[in-house]
Amino acid sequence: MLLNEIIDKLKCKVLTKDAILNEDIKYCFAADLMSDVLRYARTGSLLLTGITNIQVLQVTEILDLKGIIFVRGKIPAKEVIEQAEARKLPLLTTDSLMFDSCGILYKCGLKGGKSRLLEKNETGNLVQSDI
């Protein structure tokens, strides 16, 4: 699904200038705890969050996320927007709740951006598993 289509579905406002909006999005991940994003989000996902501080940009850089949608009408500070523009990272905002936004995107065919984690199986060996 193209980011432009997601913008239409969630009635988003684009916060960054010159954002690449024709990016193909296959996965999304939603959380307000950046530690959860770091632990569970799949590289290349679109992030839905209500957190608007600079840490969210640092997390997107670490995981090479394709953009951020701030839910509940949240808008980050000017400095956050400027840094995102410098990184060519699309920042969007929607008035929708996180739950509703996720439901809409799931209904449109997007998959959850869960990482592949190493877990112990019943014999105690580490195996890779989608959670």
N, C-alpha and C positions, 0 to 999 in steps of 0.2 A: 504494500500500500504506500503510495507516495505521501510525503509529508504535507503537501498541499491538500490532499484528500482528508487527512487527519485534521487539519486546520478547519476545513469546512464542517466535518462531522462534529467536532467539539466546540465550534464557534469561537475559535481562538483569535486572539489579537497577537500579531507578531511584534516583539519588543526590540529585536535587533535589525539594524539596517544591513542590506546586502546579504541576508541569510540565504543559504541554498535551500530552497523549498521543494525542489523536485527530487530530493533524496528518497531512495526506496527504503522503507522501514518494514522489517519483518518481525521484530521483537520489541516489547516494551516491558518496563519494570516500574513498579510504583512503591514508594516508601518515603517516610519522613525521617527515618534514621539512616544517616549516611553510612554507618557501620554495616547496616543490612545491605545497602546498595553495594558496598565494597565486597561483602561476603557472598552475596547471592546473585547479583545482576550479571547477565551475559554481556560480554564485550560487544559493542556495536548496537546496544539497545537504545530505545528512546526512554527517557526518564520522566515519570510523572511524580511530582512532589509539591509539598507546601513550604519547603525550606528555601529561603531566598538569600542566604548568606554566601560569602565567597567560597566556603567549603564545597558547596555543590559544584562549582566550576572545577575545583581541584579533583573531585571524584570523577567528573565526566572526562577529564583529561587522562586520569589513571586508567579508566576502563574504555577509553575511546568511544564514548557514547555519542549518538548522532544528534542529540538535541535534548532540550528540557521543556516540559510543559508544567507551568506552575498552576496548580489547581486552586479552587476556592477564591479566584480573583486576585491571588497574590501577585505582587510586582516587586522585583528586587530593586535594590538601590542603584543609582546611576552608575556607580563604579563597577558593579557586577555586570551590568549591561554593556558598558564600555569594554571590559575585559573579554566578554563573550564575543563582541563584535571583532575584536582584535584576533580572536581564535577562529573566527568564522563559524561559531557555534550558534545555531538557531535557539533563541529563547522565545517561548510563547506563553500566553496566559489564557486560562479559561475560567469562567465563573462556575463551571460544573464542579461537583464534589469529586474526590478521587475515586470513590466507589462507582459513581455513575460514569465517569470518564473511562475507567477500566472496562466496565460492562459494554459501553458503546464500541470501544476498540476491539474487544473480544468478539462481539457480534459481527464486526466487520472482517474478522478473520486473522487479526494479529495474534501472535502467540506470546505467552509469558516469557520474559527474558531471564530465565533461570539458568545459572551457571552449572557446569558439570563439576560436581564435587567428588572428592575421594571419601568413601565411607567404608566402614568395616562390615564385611559380610558375617554370616553365622560362624564361619571358621576363623574369624579374626584377621583375614586378609583384606588389604585395601583394594577396593574396586571403584571404578568410575561409574557414577550414576546420575542421571537427571533427576532433580527433585521437583 
